[in-house]
Amino acid sequence: MVMLKLAAVLVATAVLATVVIAQDPAQGWLGYAKGVNPSGEGIITYIEAKWKVGANPRRGGAFFSPWFGIETSDNLNLIQPVNPWTGSRWEIYNVNRPHHPNKFLEYFQWVPTHNQNSQAHVVKPGDVLFGSVTYNPSRNSYVMYHKDITDGWSVTTEIPIQRARSGEFKKYNIIYFVFEKEWDCDQYPPDGEVTFYDIKVQFNNQTVSPTWTTSYVDDVCNNRAHVLNETCHLSLSIGVVRSQLCQYIEQQMFGFDE
């Protein structure tokens, strides 16, 4: 298990159909962490993580989201449970609404362009969220599951695996934890970070400690991703570097002090 933290004076959003770059990491990504199997082999068969919904921004009108997801080796297909701030409220989702791609569990592919979202649910600051993606070998698909642990609501979405131009099925072997979409700093949550924790990853049905790298696409409000701890639970944060003590991480999900 592992925890990741996305911290700073801002938060990110799920991949949007309006993004113009034809491959991930995409324009609009702020701080992000990328995980791969150290052996370089296999496909992702399971991933799960928890996090808390951030505080409401002091100024509304923005659309952004923290999220995690799995991606194909060509960085063209992304499966992601998302938690966007929609301008006036927080939501989570995984239903197919291509006319409004910003509101739902999400699947996005670049070629041919396709965006699929699930039914949305309003969540509140402080709610504990759980997301998972599971490989279904009998249907050669992935099943996304998103739950608000605090109020019990959940949604499930199944995504078939796309074939590459070669005719072979694509391989999902990249993990991303991302804060997405650029806005003014005062339009992001005042707690300034989101911590993903109790992260569990399996490749070929074997639990793995991924190799993590961090970076950013758009340099906004000093948003950065940090691997906080890999000995207790993996924790990733996006934003400012914070304490790496296991007990501290497990007790404090937001508002870390220097």
Secondary structure by P-SEA (a helix, b strand, c coil): cbbbbbcccccccccccccccccccccccccbbbbcccccccccccccbbbbbcccccccccccccccccccccccbbbbbcccccccccccccccccccccccccccccccbbbbbcbbbbbcccbbbbbbbbbbccccbbbbbbbccccccbbbbbbccccccccccccccbbbbbbbbbccccccccccccccccbbbbccccccccbbbbbbccccccbbbbbccccccbbbbccccccccaaaaaaccccccc
